[in-house]
Amino acid sequence: MRSRVFSGIQPTGVIHLGNYLGAIKSWVDLQYKHDSFFCIVDYHAITVPYDPADMRQRIFDAAVANIAAGLDPDVATIFVQSHVPEHTELTWLLNSITPMGWLGRMTQFKEKSEQFKENVNVGLFDYPVLQAADILLYKAEVIPVGEDQVQHIELTRDIARKFNSTFGDTFPEPKALLSPAARIMALNDPAKKMSKTLPGSYIGISDLPAEIRDKMMKAVTDAGPTPGQEMSPGTANLFTLLKEFSAPETVRRFQEEYDSGAIRYSELKSVLADDIVAALAPFREKREELLGKPVVVKNILRQGADRARLYARETLLEVKGKMGLL
Ligand code: TRP
């Protein structure tokens, strides 16, 4: 049997090249090899301060952007977490077997409670149990995530093991699948990760060609090549992007020019910007099309939730039965 894939999508609005290369691109490949579930995690998103007036749009935009970038609703199940109430129901059941100490140790909780001192709410503390419920509800085994989520997947394994030993074998233990892609750094500050909160640092997958060229031309490189020594972080970042978006001959040519000291960074940037523009064009077109048909997107999400619920209900019945609740 094909092992099942599950991942959660934060409804953040902008998707940049770092998100695309680090996550979505590998999900697009995985969906053809596994029974895949991609869930827009709105119940996770409300554990930090947010504007309710924006949330509906953020959820919709996340669906549009991910479908435009290649998640295929005919192949994978794409849905919104709050549309499937079994996620919160299983969370409550799993809460009853999760020691508070396990949650207090979570790095993301510690960081976010530092960042949002004014609002360290119970939901933020319980966030990892909701994430475990997301995964275990579908008995998913392969969880493609970034490095920062590995601890949450380990916790999910601990919860699964505890449930199995307490109430009888029920859940497989899921494994994190780390993206093979290199980290993409901020164009204007290559010591930092590309991020939507750093203006000028990122290229969004729906940026217009002129914006892409403009941000690329302003990317930080160095005064000139240093063949034999390590490449500067900014230049290395451009080569990483070149390997992702340009033809192998192009990569080879610029590498040779770098090695011989003949490279002109303005030319590298210009070619790279053109290749990124070309690669993103189909995403932009698909996005425009979907933005013009909100009903189609809503139907995709409704059908996704209907399909997800078939599995979710079955697991929940099994769990409640084992826990003596049915
Ligand atoms: N916490 C994850 C993140 O911030 C998102 C997420 C929620 C998730 N539920 C999940 C990821 C289940 C993998 C599996 O990126």
Residues whose N, C-alpha, C, O or C-beta is under 5 A from the ligand:
A	BS01	LIG	F6 S7 G8 I9 V41 Q131 D134 V145
